[in-house]
Amino acid sequence: MTDLVTLAELGGPLAAIGGAAYARHAHPAAYWSTVGLPLSVARLVASYSSTMDACGLTVEPSRWRALAVRAATRREIRPVPPRRGVIRPNSTGLRVRLRLAPGQEPADVAASAERLRHAWGVHAVYVRDVKPGVVELRLVGYDVLRKVRMPRRVDGGLLRVPVALREDATAFVRDYRAVPHELVLGATLSGKSMYLRHLVAGLAAQPVALVGIDCKRGVELAPFAPRLSALATDPDEAAELLPVLVKEMEDRYDLIKARQGITPGTPDEEITSDVWGLPESERPVPIVLFVDEVAELFLVATRKDEERRDEMVTQLIRLAQLGRAAGIYLEVCGQRFGAELGKGATMLRAQLTGRVCHRVNDEASAKMALGDIAPEAVDAACSIAPELPGLAVVGDTSGGWSRIRTPYLSLADAAATCRESAHLAPDVPALTPFRPYVPPVPVKASGTATVPRPVTE
């Protein structure tokens, strides 16, 4: 009997420890909500002052505060840490705001993020500047990129698509109004196609014209044909489609120019330099151009192909330079992109503000994507493991970068979304000749047949 009691006393805690270890590995979100969150909050509250002091984030108290403490308590005067706000827990971590002490700056806190991570037992700590004198610490409890779960609430809107999850557990939203053009690179099976599917499926439900150039005979974009306004599946068709887009862009500029008949009494809200300033009744629909395997547009075999290539590259550059004001946006995708593709490659890249680099086969491609805007992100892109498809490094011309991962979306689900929203495809007369053929959906026969009856007089 004594042995059974001893076994029960030891088995219970051991089973609990084993269950917690299993949950931490197999179900990190559940482990964080039940075990990790209370422990991290307790560590943060109990060791806040000492941790800030050890990280060098404290300052000497003011003279009046030192006199008040000495007069009231007669205890030792200690350095003052940043004032801590309310701790706000969530399903992936917790957030807390700090009011910086005089003489501190957000960079001081960001430099100590790794120390804070170890002190409070979390996966990562990120620092965000809220307003002068206030920063927000976002503590992430576990690796959210291992199994992607998108946030339930994401601010959407026209030309805004939540496409991936950032490493700080926030959604990465592809905003075409803020970043009009983007370059997406990735080797085979790196997740580049998944990223493209999310963009197409997200834009399918919006009043946007989708145009595709897929030189792989359309195998990537053809499943989305019901929602596409135009599709080119080889370089010859692309050479015919691009001039039409350029002409459409020029016509939109003429429309804007006609609206700019500015008189002394014209209200400020009626003066515009892009399509978004036009009245809604006159505003043309936005156009998003997806170019898959952009290298196929650069490759040439004969002198005739070289002339065609130069024309297409020139038109792409014109669309990238002038398309934003006309409501035309570019999403350029490829496995490889470098200066050796030929004349115009570097100039085209310079117009693509957004950069997304999945796993690539060579360092030169990573440098071409990120080297000119965030050199330190090149090493992060080159270290992406093959067993993590969808993981990418995203950056922009501001110099900032972060890791993201796209959740799984099957081709069948993305194609079904495009079929269901086919009626939303806007009518752009210039693109009608390039509208892809969509075979009719066969109607299933009913299980019972009606036997005709003769008509009697």
C-alpha positions in Angstrom: 0.0 0.0 0.0 2.9 2.4 0.8 4.4 1.7 -2.6 1.2 2.6 -4.3 0.9 5.8 -2.5 4.5 6.7 -3.3 4.0 5.8 -7.0 0.9 8.0 -7.1 2.7 10.9 -5.4 5.6 10.7 -7.9 3.5 9.7 -11.0 1.2 12.6 -10.9 3.9 15.3 -11.2 5.9 13.3 -13.7 2.8 12.9 -15.9 2.1 16.6 -15.7 5.7 17.5 -16.6 5.6 15.0 -19.5 2.3 16.3 -20.7 3.5 19.9 -20.6 6.7 18.9 -22.5 4.6 17.2 -25.2 2.2 20.1 -25.5 5.1 22.5 -25.8 6.4 20.6 -28.8 3.2 19.4 -30.5 0.7 22.2 -29.5 2.7 25.3 -28.7 -0.3 27.6 -28.7 -2.1 25.5 -26.1 1.0 25.3 -24.0 1.5 29.0 -24.1 -2.1 29.7 -23.1 -2.1 27.3 -20.1 1.5 27.2 -18.9 3.8 29.7 -20.7 1.7 32.8 -20.3 1.3 32.7 -16.5 5.0 31.9 -16.0 6.2 34.7 -18.3 3.9 37.2 -16.6 5.1 36.1 -13.2 8.8 36.5 -14.3 8.1 39.9 -15.9 6.3 41.3 -12.8 8.8 39.8 -10.3 12.0 40.7 -12.0 11.1 43.9 -14.0 13.2 46.3 -12.0 16.2 44.1 -11.6 16.1 43.1 -15.3 15.9 46.7 -16.5 18.9 47.5 -14.2 20.9 44.6 -15.6 20.2 45.7 -19.1 21.2 49.2 -18.5 17.8 50.6 -19.0 17.6 52.6 -15.8 18.4 56.2 -15.0 19.2 58.1 -11.8 16.1 59.5 -10.1 15.4 63.2 -10.2 16.6 65.3 -7.3 13.1 65.9 -5.9 12.3 62.2 -6.1 15.5 61.3 -4.3 14.8 63.8 -1.5 11.3 62.5 -1.1 12.4 58.8 -0.9 15.2 59.7 1.6 12.8 61.7 3.8 10.0 59.2 3.8 11.7 55.8 3.9 15.4 56.5 4.5 16.3 53.7 2.2 18.9 53.5 -0.5 18.2 55.5 -3.6 18.0 53.1 -6.6 18.0 53.8 -10.3 14.6 54.3 -11.9 13.4 51.9 -14.7 11.0 52.9 -17.5 7.4 53.1 -16.2 5.5 49.9 -17.1 2.0 49.9 -18.4 -0.7 47.3 -18.3 0.2 43.8 -19.4 -2.1 42.7 -22.3 -1.9 39.0 -23.0 -3.1 37.3 -26.2 -3.0 33.9 -27.9 0.5 34.3 -29.1 2.3 36.3 -26.5 1.7 39.5 -24.6 2.2 43.3 -25.0 3.3 45.9 -22.6 4.0 49.6 -23.1 6.9 51.4 -21.5 7.3 55.1 -20.8 10.9 55.9 -21.3 12.9 57.8 -18.7 14.4 61.1 -19.7 17.5 60.6 -21.8 16.5 57.2 -23.2 15.5 56.3 -26.7 13.7 53.3 -28.4 17.1 52.1 -29.8 18.3 51.5 -26.2 15.4 49.1 -25.5 15.7 47.4 -28.9 19.4 46.7 -28.2 18.4 44.8 -25.1 15.6 42.8 -26.7 17.7 39.5 -26.7 18.5 39.9 -23.0 14.8 40.6 -22.2 13.8 37.4 -24.1 16.0 35.2 -22.0 15.1 37.0 -18.7 11.4 36.5 -19.2 11.4 33.1 -20.9 9.8 33.9 -24.2 10.5 33.1 -27.8 11.2 36.6 -29.0 10.9 40.3 -28.0 10.1 43.0 -30.5 10.1 46.8 -29.9 7.8 49.2 -31.6 7.9 53.0 -31.3 4.4 54.2 -30.4 4.9 57.9 -29.9 7.6 60.1 -28.4 8.7 58.7 -25.1 6.6 55.5 -25.4 7.5 52.1 -26.8 5.6 48.9 -27.0 7.2 45.5 -26.2 5.6 42.6 -28.1 6.6 39.4 -26.4 6.0 36.3 -28.6 5.6 33.1 -26.6 6.5 30.5 -29.3 7.6 30.1 -32.9 4.5 31.3 -34.7 6.1 30.6 -38.1 6.4 26.8 -37.5 2.6 26.4 -37.8 1.0 29.4 -39.3 -2.3 30.6 -37.9 -3.5 33.9 -39.3 -5.0 36.5 -36.9 -8.8 36.5 -36.8 -9.1 40.2 -37.2 -7.1 41.9 -39.9 -7.7 45.4 -41.3 -8.6 44.8 -45.0 -10.0 47.1 -47.7 -9.6 47.8 -51.3 -6.2 46.5 -52.7 -5.2 45.2 -49.2 -4.7 41.5 -48.9 -3.5 39.7 -45.7 -1.2 37.2 -47.3 1.2 35.9 -44.6 2.1 36.0 -40.9 5.1 38.0 -39.6 7.5 36.5 -37.0 6.1 39.0 -34.4 2.6 37.3 -34.8 1.1 40.2 -36.8 -0.4 39.8 -40.2 1.6 40.8 -43.3 -0.8 42.8 -45.5 0.0 43.4 -49.1 -1.1 47.0 -49.6 -1.0 48.0 -53.3 -1.8 51.6 -52.4 1.2 51.9 -50.1 3.6 49.6 -52.1 2.4 49.7 -55.7 4.9 47.3 -57.2 6.7 44.2 -55.8 9.3 41.7 -56.7 8.8 38.1 -55.5 11.7 35.6 -55.8 11.8 31.9 -54.9 13.2 28.6 -56.1 11.1 25.6 -56.9 9.0 24.4 -54.0 10.0 27.5 -51.9 6.4 28.7 -51.5 6.4 31.4 -54.1 3.3 29.9 -55.9 1.5 29.8 -52.5 2.2 33.5 -52.0 0.8 34.2 -55.5 -2.4 32.1 -54.8 -3.2 34.1 -51.7 -2.8 37.4 -53.6 -5.1 36.2 -56.4 -7.7 34.7 -54.0 -7.7 37.8 -51.9 -8.1 40.2 -54.8 -10.7 38.0 -56.5 -13.5 39.3 -54.2 -12.6 43.0 -54.8 -13.5 45.2 -57.8 -10.1 44.9 -59.4 -9.1 43.7 -62.9 -6.6 40.9 -62.7 -4.2 40.4 -65.6 -1.7 37.6 -65.8 1.4 36.8 -67.8 2.5 33.2 -67.3 5.1 32.0 -69.7 4.9 28.4 -68.4 2.0 27.9 -70.7 -0.3 29.2 -68.0 0.0 26.3 -65.6 0.3 28.7 -62.6 -2.4 31.2 -63.6 -4.8 29.3 -65.9 -6.7 27.8 -62.9 -7.7 31.3 -62.0 -9.0 32.1 -65.5 -12.7 32.6 -64.5 -11.6 35.7 -62.6 -8.8 37.0 -64.9 -9.6 39.9 -67.3 -6.6 38.9 -69.5 -4.0 36.1 -69.7 -0.9 35.7 -71.8 0.7 32.2 -71.7 3.8 32.7 -73.8 6.2 35.6 -74.8 4.4 36.2 -78.1 1.1 36.8 -76.3 2.8 38.9 -73.7 4.3 41.0 -76.5 0.8 41.8 -77.6 -0.7 42.3 -74.2 1.9 44.7 -72.7 1.4 47.5 -75.4 -2.4 47.3 -74.7 -1.7 47.9 -71.0 0.6 50.8 -71.8 -2.1 52.3 -74.0 -4.7 51.9 -71.2 -2.3 53.7 -68.9 -1.9 56.6 -71.3 -5.7 56.8 -71.7 -6.1 57.1 -68.0 -3.5 59.9 -67.9 -5.6 61.7 -70.5 -8.6 61.3 -68.3 -6.8 62.7 -65.3 -5.4 65.6 -67.4 -8.9 66.4 -68.6 -10.1 66.6 -65.0 -7.3 69.0 -64.2 -9.0 72.0 -65.9 -8.1 74.0 -62.8 -9.9 77.3 -62.4 -9.5 79.8 -59.6 -12.6 78.6 -57.9 -11.9 74.8 -58.2 -12.2 73.2 -54.7 -9.0 71.5 -53.5 -10.7 68.1 -53.3 -11.3 68.1 -57.1 -7.7 68.7 -58.0 -5.9 65.4 -58.5 -2.8 63.8 -60.1 -4.0 60.2 -60.0 -7.1 58.1 -60.5 -7.9 58.1 -56.8 -8.8 61.7 -56.9 -11.4 61.3 -59.6 -15.1 61.0 -58.7 -16.1 57.4 -58.1 -18.4 57.4 -61.1 -15.5 58.4 -63.4 -12.7 56.4 -61.8 -11.4 53.4 -63.8 -11.0 50.1 -62.0 -7.6 49.3 -60.7 -5.5 46.7 -62.6 -3.1 44.3 -61.0 -0.6 42.6 -63.4 0.9 39.3 -62.3 4.1 38.3 -64.2 5.1 34.8 -63.4 8.6 33.6 -64.4 9.7 37.1 -65.5 13.1 35.6 -66.7 11.2 34.1 -69.7 10.5 37.6 -71.0 14.2 38.3 -71.0 15.6 35.1 -72.6 16.3 35.3 -76.3 17.4 32.9 -79.0 17.5 34.9 -82.2 17.9 38.6 -83.2 14.2 38.9 -83.7 13.6 37.6 -80.1 16.0 40.2 -78.9 14.1 43.1 -80.4 10.8 41.7 -78.9 12.5 41.4 -75.6 13.7 45.0 -75.6 10.2 46.2 -76.4 8.6 44.1 -73.6 11.1 45.2 -71.0 10.7 48.8 -72.0 6.9 48.5 -71.6 7.3 46.8 -68.2 9.6 49.6 -67.0 7.1 52.2 -68.2 4.3 50.5 -66.3 6.4 50.3 -63.2 7.4 54.0 -63.5 4.0 55.5 -64.4 1.4 52.8 -63.5 0.7 53.8 -59.9 -1.0 57.1 -60.7 -3.1 55.3 -63.3 -4.2 52.6 -60.9 -2.0 49.8 -62.5 0.1 47.7 -60.2 2.8 45.1 -60.8 3.5 41.8 -59.1 6.7 40.4 -60.7 7.6 36.8 -59.7 10.5 34.6 -60.7 13.0 32.0 -59.6 16.0 34.0 -60.7 16.5 37.7 -61.2 19.8 39.3 -61.9 21.6 41.8 -64.1 22.8 39.0 -66.4 19.2 38.7 -67.7 20.0 41.6 -70.0 19.4 45.3 -70.5 16.7 46.8 -68.3 16.7 44.2 -65.5 18.4 46.4 -63.0 16.2 49.4 -64.0 13.1 47.3 -63.6 14.1 46.1 -60.2 14.7 49.7 -59.1 11.0 50.5 -59.7 9.8 47.5 -57.6 9.4 49.0 -54.1 8.4 45.8 -52.3 10.7 42.8 -52.1 9.8 39.2 -51.0 12.6 36.6 -51.1 11.8 33.0 -50.5 14.5 30.3 -50.5 16.7 30.8 -53.6 19.4 28.7 -55.2 22.1 31.3 -55.1 23.2 34.2 -53.0 23.2 36.5 -56.1 19.4 36.3 -56.3 19.0 37.2 -52.7 21.3 40.1 -53.1 19.4 41.2 -56.2 16.2 41.2 -54.2 17.3 42.6 -50.9 20.9 43.8 -51.2 20.1 47.3 -52.2 17.5 48.0 -49.5 18.5 45.8 -46.5 21.9 44.2 -46.8 21.6 42.4 -43.5 18.5 40.6 -44.7 20.5 38.8 -47.4 22.0 36.3 -44.9 18.5 35.7 -43.4 17.2 34.9 -46.9 20.1 32.5 -47.7 19.5 30.6 -44.4 15.9 29.6 -45.2 15.7 25.8 -44.8 14.1 23.7 -47.6 11.7 22.0 -45.1 10.0 25.4 -44.4 8.1 26.2 -47.6 6.4 29.5 -47.6 9.0 31.1 -45.3 10.4 34.3 -46.8 12.1 37.6 -46.0 10.2 40.7 -46.9 11.6 44.2 -47.1 11.0 47.6 -48.6 12.9 50.7 -49.5 12.6 52.0 -46.0 15.3 49.6 -45.0 13.2 47.5 -42.7 12.8 43.8 -43.1 11.2 40.8 -41.3 10.5 37.1 -41.8 7.1 36.0 -42.9 5.4 32.7 -43.7 2.4 32.1 -46.0 -0.2 29.6 -44.7 -1.1 26.6 -46.9 -3.8 27.2 -49.6 -4.5 24.5 -52.1 -4.8 25.2 -55.7 -8.3 23.8 -55.8 -9.5 26.2 -53.1 -7.9 29.2 -54.8 -9.5 28.2 -58.1 -12.9 27.7 -56.5 -12.7 31.2 -55.0 -12.0 32.6 -58.5 -14.9 30.7 -60.0 -17.3 31.9 -57.3 -16.2 35.5 -57.8 -16.1 35.4 -61.6 -19.1 37.7 -61.8 -17.0 40.4 -60.1 -14.5 40.6 -63.0 -14.8 44.2 -64.2 -15.3 45.0 -67.9 -12.2 46.6 -69.4 -12.9 46.9 -73.1 -9.2 47.1 -74.0 -8.5 43.7 -72.4 -11.5 41.9 -73.9 -9.5 40.2 -76.7 -7.1 38.7 -74.1 -9.9 37.3 -71.9 -9.0 33.6 -71.3 -11.5 31.0 -72.4 -13.3 29.3 -69.6 -15.1 26.1 -70.5 -18.7 25.8 -69.2 -19.2 23.8 -66.0 -21.0 20.6 -66.9 -24.4 20.2 -65.3 -24.9 17.0 -63.4 -27.9 14.9 -64.6 -30.7 14.3 -62.1 -31.1 10.8 -60.7 -34.7 10.4 -62.0 -35.9 10.8 -65.6 -39.3 12.1 -66.5 -41.2 9.8 -68.9 -43.1 11.8 -71.5 -46.8 11.3 -71.8 -48.7 11.5 -75.1 -51.1 14.3 -75.5 -54.6 13.0 -76.0 -57.4 14.9 -77.7 
